[in-house]
């Protein structure tokens, strides 16, 4: 196999200078487009992310797990990697897709274009309610990928027929394949493709091996966890939906990625990292790159410079501040964090630049695990922390990107780790230094909507949810008696003895009322425990319109 150093692609080799490129600035924004060839060929407007390709090639780890929030460009980037690496069908020129893009200026990286057979899977369609449905869908996806390769039916080659002929025949037929066959399917496909790709090369040391791309690897795992919890199943049981999913996914990925002699590189993406003991057990060739890691920090989502260029080229420079307030605020990386905008929201914003901007990302289908954990949260400390976040402050938490899902109920800060990796919080490097963990804050106005809904969720757990709008109406109207009556109803129905039985019950009532008042933030500036005059009021509402009461 060709060494990266022979092609000038080791990490200690100077890379081409980074630059910003917006392609087809007058074109249609690519909302919902995941196909790279379609993106380029149909003249959509897009931000050039092809420097990611060099990052994958120069990464010291053969297997790279990259975790990012949903709709941050993972699927498009994976499709771009496939278009770049994959040997095209005869008569097809995929190199033309990269004409004029940043990667074309990097001769060492371009030497890899179209040189590999690629195995590409996206598992998001396997988010299904039962194990039987999810297993059937996973088998279908693998079966389709096997048959996408013309080499799949020509398996009487080398030692493959003797060692794996019966197994492969069952996989081709699908209906006859066993669970054990499917668990080894990707590993066998790698071997078969390598044998075909190098059949005229007797020197196995110089063989070119396949590239494996697995997008949203964790989608079926998190769906299994959510449905097992919903049904009250024992997560530690091998018979639960979650237990059966883990028992399938662990060998499927381990066989394909661990010690696979016929693997060149693998890129795996997801929203969250499932702990090594669950899925990636024993993978010593695995590099994990989450939102707090420097590598790939600017590869998913839009940087400040990219958004500035995008808006300038579309004659929307005057909307930069609005885009920043609503969709900016993410910090990816550790030693030199990169400012990142939510790409889904920015693309939606330039397609429909309404004033005020609209919440786009938070209104798309959410992550089931995040939603379940938020719904189950709500003890006194959580509410106090949400109070701080609603006021634009930050909280310090011991977060981790590696958790076994079955252990989530016993992990004190699991909620905050999930919120960070899923995009509902971000690291706050500009705030007060954290002593024992990571300082977290809400990234932008769009995500503030989530926390308003969180407060609503607490209220809706009681029959008194109708009291919230009535209380706010009474407050603005100056009807103190009605306001007091509705607040009493909300408190008595929403709070339990355990919430207010500690040493600081006032903090709980304070958070309750602050959560109510958060709904007025469009019309009022809300201040909590701020000095004013000769004292410090608990809560202060300052009207944005001087004609309204304060």
Secondary structure as GFF3:
##gff-version 3
##sequence-region A 1 550
A	DSSP	three_ten_helix	4	7	.	.	.	ID=ss1
A	DSSP	beta_strand	22	23	.	.	.	ID=ss2
A	DSSP	alpha_helix	36	41	.	.	.	ID=ss3
A	DSSP	beta_strand	46	47	.	.	.	ID=ss4
A	DSSP	alpha_helix	51	58	.	.	.	ID=ss5
A	DSSP	beta_strand	63	67	.	.	.	ID=ss6
A	DSSP	alpha_helix	74	85	.	.	.	ID=ss7
A	DSSP	three_ten_helix	94	98	.	.	.	ID=ss8
A	DSSP	three_ten_helix	102	105	.	.	.	ID=ss9
A	DSSP	alpha_helix	107	110	.	.	.	ID=ss10
A	DSSP	beta_strand	118	122	.	.	.	ID=ss11
A	DSSP	three_ten_helix	124	126	.	.	.	ID=ss12
A	DSSP	alpha_helix	131	148	.	.	.	ID=ss13
A	DSSP	three_ten_helix	150	153	.	.	.	ID=ss14
A	DSSP	alpha_helix	160	173	.	.	.	ID=ss15
A	DSSP	alpha_helix	179	183	.	.	.	ID=ss16
A	DSSP	alpha_helix	185	197	.	.	.	ID=ss17
A	DSSP	three_ten_helix	204	206	.	.	.	ID=ss18
A	DSSP	beta_strand	210	215	.	.	.	ID=ss19
A	DSSP	alpha_helix	219	230	.	.	.	ID=ss20
A	DSSP	alpha_helix	241	257	.	.	.	ID=ss21
A	DSSP	beta_strand	263	270	.	.	.	ID=ss22
A	DSSP	beta_strand	286	289	.	.	.	ID=ss23
A	DSSP	beta_strand	302	303	.	.	.	ID=ss24
A	DSSP	alpha_helix	304	313	.	.	.	ID=ss25
A	DSSP	three_ten_helix	317	319	.	.	.	ID=ss26
A	DSSP	alpha_helix	320	327	.	.	.	ID=ss27
A	DSSP	beta_strand	330	332	.	.	.	ID=ss28
A	DSSP	beta_strand	338	341	.	.	.	ID=ss29
A	DSSP	alpha_helix	343	351	.	.	.	ID=ss30
A	DSSP	three_ten_helix	361	363	.	.	.	ID=ss31
A	DSSP	alpha_helix	368	376	.	.	.	ID=ss32
A	DSSP	alpha_helix	380	390	.	.	.	ID=ss33
A	DSSP	beta_strand	394	397	.	.	.	ID=ss34
A	DSSP	three_ten_helix	405	410	.	.	.	ID=ss35
A	DSSP	alpha_helix	414	421	.	.	.	ID=ss36
A	DSSP	beta_strand	426	427	.	.	.	ID=ss37
A	DSSP	beta_strand	438	441	.	.	.	ID=ss38
A	DSSP	alpha_helix	445	460	.	.	.	ID=ss39
A	DSSP	alpha_helix	467	477	.	.	.	ID=ss40
A	DSSP	alpha_helix	480	494	.	.	.	ID=ss41
A	DSSP	alpha_helix	497	500	.	.	.	ID=ss42
A	DSSP	alpha_helix	505	517	.	.	.	ID=ss43
A	DSSP	three_ten_helix	518	520	.	.	.	ID=ss44
A	DSSP	beta_strand	524	528	.	.	.	ID=ss45
A	DSSP	beta_strand	531	532	.	.	.	ID=ss46
A	DSSP	beta_strand	535	536	.	.	.	ID=ss47
A	DSSP	beta_strand	539	543	.	.	.	ID=ss48
###
